[in-house]
Amino acid sequence: MQFPTLLDIPMLSRKEMQTIIDAVSRGYSDILVHWNIKLATLSIDNKEKSIVNEMFLTLINNLNLLPDNRNGYSDKFLRLVKKNHTTLQPRFVTFTLGVFEEILTGLLPRTTTEDWTGFRWIHSLVFSLLTSLLNITHPDNETPSKNKITTTYPNSIINKTRSMLESIVKFDTLLLGAHSLEDVMRLTVHHLVEAIGYKRSALFWYSPITRTVEGTHSHQVDITELRRVRAFESNIPGIPWLIRQHRPLYVQDVSLHLPNHYIKQFRLQSLLIATLHVDQHQPVGFLLLDRDGDSFVSTTEEMDLLEQLSTRACIALRPKLYDYTSLSTHPPASPVLTHREQEILQMIAYGYSTRHIGETLHISEHTVAEHAQGTLKKLNSKNRPEAVAKGIRLGLIR
């Protein structure tokens, strides 16, 4: 299967392009620090590390070629990959592209709706490089020519790399069509578990304000049961450990990290866990994957693919979490919510259950649920975590 080498990338004005280049220039020292930390996590020899570093610097130092010479920018990177194909493992190419995208999107401001074109442009640029890489590592019965960049990886590496890149490209395609936070969360839960070849997945949203964890989305897990999970961080032993993680983890025995009642309720043994960050140090959720409650041992390829896909999910989450366009651009002077609705939303933010809220306010659980549903509708939110996030941004709750 041959992918188009250059995909449609949203047009940026020279002013918008210069904004990105200026942001890179201002933050260049911080970029190198962030990159060097990422590079240090790779278990590779010095020769490979030097090549990976050269790849990243080629990407970051040649941005001035864009948008006038996009082909030249792409060729510089792809020729470097070809030159080092006997030494360089393809998975480190995708790692480099993932970190490059993460850094560029992290430099963009996230306070105005005009910035989303920049996010889409960066995402599409990396998407285009990935598809070009897929084509040069395994061209489909094309006749080589002097002008075509080709390479000769061993078949075993080609097959693994092709599978990984196709999963990444497919996920990118889906993310580019995502219109809302709900879309990104749903795609993340469903696509990642299928791409890695596991059976079940569940997404838990984390609030650093209330220090609570809440089940929101799942694949092959009872969604009603999952959304009943609302727990304080202090009641889940593994949360402080997970918050500090920036790469996916394999947990062979979850009994040390999760309460027994959750282990029994969801039949848990071994897990893959990816902590989702929208900022470098701020986790927003945890994605759990398993093989339908069976014990298993993960592979390096599974962990690498999960890291690539979860990183891209985080990048897609950023603009959606800061998206003000679903709310009125001219909010009314008076509060959007009634006093009772604000009370209930605040308690939801604190992690109170529907029953607890009803007992505190001396109203029925049914009444609480009606107020909560009305609040979600007024804030144009798909679920409670999204409503809490919007309520905080609007200053309706703390």
C-alpha positions as CSV (number, residue, x, y, z in Angstrom):
1,M,0.0,0.0,0.0
2,Q,1.5,3.3,-1.1
3,F,0.7,6.5,0.9
4,P,1.0,9.9,-0.7
5,T,4.4,11.2,0.1
6,L,3.2,14.8,0.7
7,L,-0.2,15.1,2.3
8,D,-2.2,18.2,2.4
9,I,-0.8,20.5,5.1
10,P,-2.9,23.5,6.2
11,M,-1.5,26.8,4.8
12,L,0.2,29.2,7.2
13,S,0.8,32.8,6.4
14,R,4.3,34.1,6.6
15,K,3.4,35.9,9.8
16,E,2.1,32.6,11.4
17,M,5.2,30.7,10.1
18,Q,7.5,33.4,11.5
19,T,5.7,33.1,14.9
20,I,6.6,29.4,15.1
21,I,10.2,30.1,14.0
22,D,10.5,33.0,16.6
23,A,9.1,30.7,19.3
24,V,11.8,28.1,18.4
25,S,14.5,30.7,18.5
26,R,13.4,32.1,21.9
27,G,13.0,28.7,23.4
28,Y,16.0,27.0,21.7
29,S,17.9,26.4,24.9
30,D,14.9,24.9,26.6
31,I,14.2,22.8,23.5
32,L,17.7,21.3,23.7
33,V,17.3,20.6,27.4
34,H,14.0,18.8,26.8
35,W,15.4,16.9,23.9
36,N,18.5,15.8,25.8
37,I,16.4,14.5,28.6
38,K,14.3,12.5,26.1
39,L,17.5,11.3,24.4
40,A,18.9,10.1,27.7
41,T,16.0,7.7,28.1
42,L,17.0,5.7,25.0
43,S,19.0,2.5,25.7
44,I,21.3,2.8,22.6
45,D,25.0,3.1,22.0
46,N,26.7,6.4,21.4
47,K,26.9,6.0,17.6
48,E,23.1,5.5,17.4
49,K,22.5,8.3,19.9
50,S,24.6,10.7,17.7
51,I,22.6,9.9,14.6
52,V,19.3,10.3,16.5
53,N,20.5,13.7,17.8
54,E,21.5,14.7,14.2
55,M,18.0,13.8,13.0
56,F,16.3,16.0,15.6
57,L,18.7,18.9,14.9
58,T,17.9,18.6,11.2
59,L,14.2,18.9,11.9
60,I,14.5,21.8,14.3
61,N,17.3,23.8,12.6
62,N,15.8,23.8,9.1
63,L,12.3,25.1,9.8
64,N,13.3,28.3,8.0
65,L,12.9,26.3,4.7
66,L,9.2,26.2,5.3
67,P,6.8,27.0,3.8
68,D,8.6,28.0,0.6
69,N,10.7,24.8,0.2
70,R,8.7,22.0,1.9
71,N,10.2,19.4,-0.4
72,G,13.7,20.5,0.5
73,Y,12.9,20.3,4.2
74,S,11.5,16.7,3.8
75,D,14.4,15.6,1.6
76,K,17.0,16.7,4.1
77,F,15.4,14.6,6.8
78,L,14.7,11.5,4.6
79,R,18.2,11.5,3.1
80,L,19.7,11.5,6.6
81,V,17.5,8.5,7.4
82,K,18.6,6.7,4.2
83,K,22.3,7.5,4.9
84,N,22.2,5.9,8.3
85,H,19.8,3.0,7.6
86,T,22.4,0.3,8.4
87,T,22.9,1.7,11.9
88,L,19.6,3.4,12.8
89,Q,16.6,1.4,14.1
90,P,13.4,2.7,12.5
91,R,11.6,3.0,15.8
92,F,14.0,5.7,16.8
93,V,13.0,7.7,13.7
94,T,9.4,7.7,14.9
95,F,10.5,8.5,18.4
96,T,12.4,11.6,17.1
97,L,9.4,12.8,15.1
98,G,7.1,12.3,18.1
99,V,9.4,14.4,20.4
100,F,9.8,17.0,17.7
101,E,6.0,17.4,17.4
102,E,5.6,17.4,21.1
103,I,8.1,20.2,21.5
104,L,6.7,22.4,18.7
105,T,3.1,22.2,19.9
106,G,4.3,22.9,23.5
107,L,5.8,26.2,22.3
108,L,2.5,27.5,20.9
109,P,0.2,29.6,23.1
110,R,-3.1,28.0,24.0
111,T,-5.2,30.9,24.9
112,T,-6.9,31.9,21.6
113,T,-8.8,30.1,19.0
114,E,-6.5,31.4,16.2
115,D,-3.7,29.1,17.4
116,W,-5.4,25.9,16.3
117,T,-4.2,26.3,12.7
118,G,-0.7,26.2,14.0
119,F,-1.4,22.9,15.9
120,R,-2.9,21.4,12.8
121,W,0.0,22.5,10.6
122,I,2.6,21.0,13.0
123,H,0.6,17.7,13.3
124,S,0.2,17.5,9.5
125,L,3.9,18.2,8.8
126,V,4.9,15.3,11.0
127,F,2.2,13.1,9.5
128,S,3.6,13.9,6.1
129,L,7.1,13.0,7.1
130,L,5.9,9.7,8.6
131,T,4.1,8.7,5.5
132,S,7.2,9.6,3.4
133,L,9.2,7.4,5.8
134,L,6.7,4.5,5.3
135,N,7.1,4.8,1.6
136,I,10.9,4.8,1.5
137,T,11.2,1.9,3.9
138,H,8.9,-0.3,1.9
139,P,8.0,1.0,-1.6
140,D,5.4,-1.1,-3.4
141,N,7.0,-2.7,-6.5
142,E,8.2,0.6,-7.8
143,T,11.2,0.8,-10.2
144,P,14.1,2.5,-8.5
145,S,15.4,5.7,-10.1
146,K,18.3,8.0,-9.5
147,N,16.0,10.6,-7.9
148,K,14.1,8.3,-5.6
149,I,15.2,7.8,-2.0
150,T,15.2,4.1,-1.2
151,T,16.7,1.9,1.4
152,T,17.2,-1.8,2.3
153,Y,16.3,-2.7,5.8
154,P,16.1,-6.4,6.6
155,N,12.6,-7.8,6.0
156,S,12.0,-8.5,9.8
157,I,12.6,-4.8,10.6
158,I,10.6,-3.6,7.6
159,N,7.6,-5.6,8.6
160,K,7.6,-4.4,12.2
161,T,8.3,-0.8,11.1
162,R,5.6,-0.9,8.4
163,S,3.1,-2.2,10.9
164,M,4.0,0.5,13.4
165,L,4.0,3.3,10.9
166,E,0.7,2.2,9.5
167,S,-0.8,2.2,13.0
168,I,0.6,5.7,13.6
169,V,-0.6,7.0,10.2
170,K,-4.1,5.6,10.7
171,F,-4.3,7.1,14.2
172,D,-3.1,10.5,12.8
173,T,-5.8,10.3,10.1
174,L,-8.5,9.7,12.7
175,L,-7.2,12.5,15.0
176,L,-7.2,15.0,12.2
177,G,-10.9,14.3,11.8
178,A,-11.7,14.7,15.5
179,H,-13.9,17.7,16.2
180,S,-14.2,17.6,19.9
181,L,-12.6,16.5,23.2
182,E,-15.0,13.6,23.2
183,D,-13.9,12.5,19.8
184,V,-10.2,12.4,20.8
185,M,-10.9,10.5,24.0
186,R,-13.1,7.9,22.3
187,L,-10.6,7.4,19.5
188,T,-7.7,7.0,22.0
189,V,-9.5,4.3,23.9
190,H,-10.6,2.3,20.9
191,H,-7.7,2.7,18.5
192,L,-4.8,2.2,20.8
193,V,-6.0,-1.2,22.2
194,E,-6.7,-2.5,18.7
195,A,-3.4,-1.2,17.3
196,I,-1.4,-3.0,20.0
197,G,-3.5,-6.1,19.8
198,Y,-4.9,-6.2,23.3
199,K,-8.5,-6.8,24.4
200,R,-9.7,-4.1,26.8
201,S,-8.9,-0.5,27.6
202,A,-10.1,2.1,30.0
203,L,-9.5,5.9,30.3
204,F,-9.5,7.5,33.7
205,W,-9.5,11.3,34.0
206,Y,-7.3,12.9,36.7
207,S,-8.0,16.3,38.3
208,P,-5.0,17.9,40.0
209,I,-7.4,20.4,41.7
210,T,-9.6,17.9,43.4
211,R,-6.9,15.1,43.4
212,T,-9.5,12.6,42.1
213,V,-9.6,9.9,39.4
214,E,-12.8,9.3,37.4
215,G,-13.6,6.6,34.8
216,T,-14.8,8.2,31.5
217,H,-14.3,5.9,28.4
218,S,-13.7,2.3,27.8
219,H,-13.4,-0.5,25.2
220,Q,-14.8,-3.9,26.1
221,V,-15.3,-2.8,29.7
222,D,-18.8,-2.1,31.1
223,I,-19.1,1.7,30.7
224,T,-21.7,2.0,33.5
225,E,-19.4,0.3,36.0
226,L,-16.4,2.2,34.8
227,R,-18.1,5.6,35.3
228,R,-19.0,4.7,38.8
229,V,-15.2,4.8,39.6
230,R,-14.6,8.1,41.3
231,A,-11.8,7.9,43.8
232,F,-9.5,10.2,45.6
233,E,-5.8,10.0,44.7
234,S,-5.0,9.0,48.3
235,N,-7.1,5.9,48.0
236,I,-5.2,4.5,45.0
237,P,-1.6,3.6,46.0
238,G,-0.2,3.7,42.5
239,I,-1.4,7.2,41.5
240,P,1.6,9.2,43.0
241,W,3.9,6.8,41.1
242,L,2.0,7.1,37.8
243,I,1.9,10.9,37.9
244,R,5.7,11.0,37.7
245,Q,5.8,8.7,34.6
246,H,6.4,10.1,31.1
247,R,6.6,6.8,29.3
248,P,4.2,3.9,29.3
249,L,4.7,1.2,32.0
250,Y,4.2,-2.5,32.1
251,V,2.8,-3.8,35.4
252,Q,2.9,-7.5,35.8
253,D,1.0,-7.6,39.0
254,V,-1.4,-4.7,39.8
255,S,-2.1,-5.8,43.4
256,L,0.6,-3.4,44.7
257,H,-0.9,-0.4,42.8
258,L,-4.7,-0.7,42.9
259,P,-7.3,-1.3,45.6
260,N,-8.4,-5.0,45.9
261,H,-12.1,-4.2,45.2
262,Y,-11.2,-2.7,41.7
263,I,-9.0,-5.7,41.0
264,K,-11.8,-8.0,41.7
265,Q,-14.5,-5.9,40.1
266,F,-12.7,-5.6,36.7
267,R,-10.7,-8.9,36.9
268,L,-7.3,-7.2,36.7
269,Q,-3.9,-8.9,36.7
270,S,-1.3,-7.4,34.3
271,L,-1.6,-4.0,32.7
272,L,0.0,-1.6,30.3
273,I,-0.5,2.0,31.6
274,A,0.1,5.3,29.8
275,T,0.0,8.5,31.7
276,L,-1.5,11.3,29.5
277,H,0.1,14.7,29.8
278,V,-1.1,17.9,28.2
279,D,1.8,19.9,29.6
280,Q,5.3,18.6,30.5
281,H,4.5,18.0,34.1
282,Q,0.7,18.0,34.3
283,P,-1.0,14.6,33.9
284,V,-4.7,14.7,32.9
285,G,-5.4,11.0,32.7
286,F,-4.4,7.4,32.7
287,L,-5.0,4.9,29.9
288,L,-5.1,1.2,31.0
289,L,-4.9,-1.8,28.6
290,D,-5.0,-5.5,29.2
291,R,-5.8,-8.9,27.7
292,D,-9.2,-9.4,29.3
293,G,-7.9,-10.0,32.8
294,D,-5.2,-12.5,31.8
295,S,-1.6,-12.3,33.0
296,F,0.8,-11.4,30.2
297,V,4.3,-10.1,29.4
298,S,4.6,-7.1,27.2
299,T,7.1,-6.8,24.3
300,T,9.4,-3.9,23.4
301,E,7.4,-3.3,20.2
302,E,4.2,-3.0,22.1
303,M,5.7,-0.5,24.5
304,D,7.2,1.5,21.7
305,L,3.9,1.7,19.8
306,L,2.0,2.6,22.9
307,E,4.4,5.4,23.6
308,Q,4.1,6.8,20.0
309,L,0.3,6.6,19.9
310,S,-0.3,7.9,23.5
311,T,2.1,10.9,22.8
312,R,0.0,11.7,19.7
313,A,-3.2,11.5,21.7
314,C,-1.8,13.9,24.2
315,I,-0.9,16.4,21.4
316,A,-4.4,16.1,20.1
317,L,-5.9,16.6,23.5
318,R,-4.1,19.9,24.2
319,P,-6.1,22.2,21.9
320,K,-9.4,20.4,22.7
321,L,-9.0,21.0,26.4
322,Y,-8.3,24.7,25.8
323,D,-11.1,25.0,23.2
324,Y,-13.4,28.0,24.0
325,T,-15.2,27.9,20.7
326,S,-17.9,25.5,22.0
327,L,-18.9,28.3,24.5
328,S,-20.2,31.7,23.5
329,T,-17.4,34.1,22.5
330,H,-19.4,36.8,24.4
331,P,-20.6,35.1,27.6
332,P,-23.4,36.8,29.5
333,A,-22.6,39.2,32.3
334,S,-24.6,37.1,34.7
335,P,-23.4,33.6,35.7
336,V,-24.2,30.8,33.2
337,L,-25.4,28.5,36.0
338,T,-27.9,28.9,38.8
339,H,-26.6,28.9,42.3
340,R,-27.7,25.3,42.8
341,E,-26.1,24.2,39.6
342,Q,-22.8,25.9,40.6
343,E,-23.0,24.1,44.0
344,I,-23.4,20.7,42.4
345,L,-20.7,21.3,39.9
346,Q,-18.3,22.4,42.6
347,M,-19.1,19.2,44.5
348,I,-18.5,17.1,41.4
349,A,-15.1,18.8,41.1
350,Y,-14.4,17.8,44.7
351,G,-15.1,14.2,43.7
352,Y,-18.4,13.8,45.5
353,S,-20.7,11.0,44.3
354,T,-24.3,11.7,43.3
355,R,-25.5,10.2,46.6
356,H,-23.0,12.2,48.7
357,I,-24.1,15.4,47.0
358,G,-27.8,14.6,47.6
359,E,-27.2,13.9,51.3
360,T,-25.2,17.1,51.7
361,L,-27.8,19.3,50.0
362,H,-30.7,17.4,51.3
363,I,-32.1,16.6,47.9
364,S,-32.8,13.3,46.1
365,E,-30.2,11.6,43.9
366,H,-32.6,12.1,41.0
367,T,-32.7,15.8,41.5
368,V,-28.9,15.9,41.7
369,A,-28.7,14.0,38.4
370,E,-31.2,16.4,36.7
371,H,-29.2,19.5,37.8
372,A,-25.9,17.8,36.7
373,Q,-27.4,17.0,33.3
374,G,-28.7,20.6,32.9
375,T,-25.2,21.9,33.8
376,L,-23.6,19.7,31.1
377,K,-26.1,21.0,28.6
378,K,-25.5,24.7,29.5
379,L,-21.7,24.2,29.3
380,N,-22.0,22.1,26.1
381,S,-20.0,19.3,27.8
382,K,-20.1,15.6,27.0
383,N,-19.3,14.4,30.5
384,R,-18.7,15.6,34.0
385,P,-14.9,16.0,33.8
386,E,-15.3,18.3,30.7
387,A,-17.9,20.3,32.6
388,V,-15.6,20.7,35.6
389,A,-12.8,21.9,33.3
390,K,-15.0,24.5,31.6
391,G,-16.5,25.6,34.9
392,I,-13.0,26.3,36.3
393,R,-11.9,28.1,33.2
394,L,-15.0,30.3,33.3
395,G,-14.5,31.0,37.0
396,L,-17.8,29.4,37.9
397,I,-16.1,27.0,40.4
398,R,-12.7,26.7,42.0
